[in-house]
């Protein structure tokens, strides 16, 4: 059983750092100065990546293997998994689609239903308008993952990754 870790001090330090980064500016930026872009990227990384993960240590780690064709990404993934998850071979390219490896206990974290439940916890007013008392998506609310309605995918079981765009839109009707 994992031991609970108090991350309050780390959260406070990261929040303070994010505020300092947001407030920082160059006194006299020179042509070609990338300082502002780097500060924006650091602020994004703190707000959208580090802080959410520190708040939820049970959130699964997302790791992407990138490399040129034939670099050994599939072999590395298969070695880490201890099983043939992604085909590898001499024909290039061998892997023709994204491959996701999840531990059985982590599958739910990548489902649209978990994203909607987290939204409801973070913003109760929004959550009540999106989900009913049973935690089921309301009929008049449309949820899209990367432009595809989850009603035509796998509903609340639709996989959602960190880089995916999730849109929540109320149904609009009427006329006149």
C-alpha positions as CSV (number, residue, x, y, z in Angstrom):
1,X,0.0,0.0,0.0
2,X,1.5,3.3,-1.0
3,X,2.2,5.8,1.8
4,X,0.5,9.2,1.5
5,X,2.8,12.0,0.7
6,X,2.1,15.5,1.9
7,X,2.9,17.7,-1.1
8,X,1.6,21.0,0.3
9,X,5.0,22.6,0.6
10,X,6.0,21.6,-2.9
11,X,2.7,22.9,-4.3
12,X,3.2,26.2,-2.5
13,X,6.8,26.5,-3.9
14,X,5.8,25.6,-7.4
15,X,2.9,28.1,-7.2
16,X,5.2,30.8,-6.0
17,X,7.7,30.0,-8.8
18,X,4.9,30.1,-11.4
19,X,3.8,33.6,-10.1
20,X,7.4,34.8,-10.2
21,X,7.9,33.6,-13.8
22,X,4.6,35.2,-14.8
23,X,5.7,38.5,-13.3
24,X,9.2,38.4,-14.7
25,X,10.1,40.6,-17.8
26,X,13.2,41.7,-19.6
27,X,14.3,45.3,-18.8
28,X,15.5,45.8,-22.4
29,X,14.8,42.8,-24.7
30,X,17.3,42.6,-27.6
31,X,16.4,41.4,-31.1
32,X,16.3,37.7,-31.2
33,X,15.8,37.5,-27.4
34,X,13.8,34.3,-26.6
35,X,13.4,35.2,-22.9
36,X,9.6,35.9,-23.2
37,X,8.9,32.7,-25.1
38,X,11.0,30.7,-22.6
39,X,9.1,32.3,-19.7
40,X,5.7,31.5,-21.3
41,X,6.8,27.9,-21.9
42,X,8.1,27.5,-18.3
43,X,4.8,29.1,-17.0
44,X,2.8,26.6,-19.1
45,X,5.0,23.7,-17.9
46,X,4.5,24.7,-14.2
47,X,0.7,25.4,-14.5
48,X,-0.4,22.6,-16.9
49,X,2.1,19.9,-16.1
50,X,4.0,20.0,-12.8
51,X,1.3,21.4,-10.5
52,X,-1.5,19.0,-11.6
53,X,0.8,16.0,-11.2
54,X,2.0,17.1,-7.7
55,X,-1.7,17.6,-6.7
56,X,-2.5,14.0,-7.9
57,X,0.5,11.7,-7.3
58,X,-1.6,8.7,-8.5
59,X,-1.9,10.2,-12.0
60,X,-0.1,8.0,-14.5
61,X,3.2,9.0,-16.0
62,X,2.9,9.8,-19.7
63,X,6.1,9.1,-21.6
64,X,6.5,9.4,-25.4
65,X,9.2,7.6,-27.3
66,X,10.5,9.6,-30.3
67,X,13.1,8.8,-32.8
68,X,13.9,8.1,-36.4
69,X,12.7,5.0,-38.2
70,X,14.8,2.1,-37.1
71,X,16.1,3.7,-34.0
72,X,14.7,1.0,-31.7
73,X,11.7,2.6,-30.1
74,X,9.5,-0.6,-30.4
75,X,12.4,-2.7,-29.1
76,X,12.8,-0.4,-26.1
77,X,9.0,-0.4,-25.4
78,X,8.9,-4.2,-25.7
79,X,11.8,-4.4,-23.3
80,X,10.2,-2.1,-20.7
81,X,6.9,-4.0,-21.0
82,X,8.6,-7.4,-20.9
83,X,6.3,-8.5,-23.7
84,X,5.9,-7.9,-27.5
85,X,3.6,-4.8,-27.3
86,X,4.8,-3.1,-30.5
87,X,6.0,-5.0,-33.6
88,X,9.7,-4.6,-34.5
89,X,11.5,-5.8,-37.5
90,X,13.6,-5.0,-40.5
91,X,10.8,-3.5,-42.6
92,X,10.6,0.2,-42.2
93,X,8.4,1.7,-40.9
94,X,7.2,-1.2,-38.7
95,X,4.9,0.6,-36.3
96,X,2.1,2.2,-38.3
97,X,0.0,3.7,-35.5
98,X,0.4,5.1,-32.0
99,X,0.9,2.5,-29.3
100,X,-0.2,3.0,-25.7
101,X,1.1,0.9,-22.8
102,X,-0.8,1.3,-19.5
103,X,-0.7,-0.6,-16.3
104,X,-4.2,-2.2,-15.5
105,X,-4.8,0.2,-12.7
106,X,-4.1,3.3,-14.9
107,X,-6.6,2.7,-17.7
108,X,-9.4,4.7,-16.0
109,X,-7.2,7.8,-15.8
110,X,-7.2,8.0,-19.5
111,X,-10.9,7.9,-20.0
112,X,-13.2,10.8,-20.8
113,X,-15.4,10.0,-17.8
114,X,-12.4,10.6,-15.5
115,X,-11.7,13.9,-17.2
116,X,-15.3,15.0,-16.7
117,X,-15.4,13.9,-13.1
118,X,-12.2,15.8,-12.4
119,X,-13.7,18.9,-14.1
120,X,-16.8,18.5,-11.8
121,X,-14.6,18.4,-8.7
122,X,-12.5,21.4,-9.7
123,X,-15.5,23.4,-10.8
124,X,-18.7,22.2,-9.1
125,X,-21.0,24.6,-11.0
126,X,-19.7,23.3,-14.3
127,X,-19.7,19.7,-13.2
128,X,-23.4,19.9,-12.2
129,X,-24.3,21.2,-15.7
130,X,-22.3,18.5,-17.5
131,X,-23.0,15.4,-15.3
132,X,-26.2,14.3,-13.7
133,X,-26.5,13.1,-10.1
134,X,-25.2,9.6,-11.1
135,X,-22.1,11.1,-12.8
136,X,-23.5,10.4,-16.2
137,X,-23.1,12.9,-19.1
138,X,-26.3,14.9,-19.5
139,X,-28.3,14.4,-22.7
140,X,-28.0,18.0,-23.8
141,X,-24.2,18.2,-23.4
142,X,-21.9,17.2,-26.2
143,X,-18.3,16.2,-25.5
144,X,-15.7,15.9,-28.2
145,X,-12.2,14.5,-28.0
146,X,-10.0,15.8,-30.8
147,X,-13.1,16.9,-32.7
148,X,-14.9,13.5,-32.4
149,X,-18.1,13.1,-30.3
150,X,-17.6,10.6,-27.5
151,X,-21.2,9.4,-28.2
152,X,-19.9,7.9,-31.4
153,X,-16.6,6.7,-29.9
154,X,-16.7,4.9,-26.6
155,X,-18.7,7.3,-24.5
156,X,-17.2,7.9,-21.0
157,X,-14.7,5.1,-21.8
158,X,-13.2,7.1,-24.7
159,X,-9.4,7.3,-24.1
160,X,-8.0,10.8,-23.4
161,X,-4.3,11.6,-23.4
162,X,-2.5,14.7,-22.2
163,X,-2.2,16.3,-25.6
164,X,-5.8,15.6,-26.6
165,X,-8.3,18.5,-26.9
166,X,-11.5,18.0,-25.0
167,X,-14.5,20.3,-25.9
168,X,-17.6,20.4,-23.9
169,X,-20.5,22.1,-25.7
170,X,-24.2,22.5,-24.8
171,X,-26.7,21.4,-27.4
172,X,-28.3,24.3,-29.2
173,X,-31.8,24.1,-30.6
174,X,-34.7,26.3,-31.4
175,X,-35.8,28.2,-34.4
176,X,-38.1,30.8,-35.5
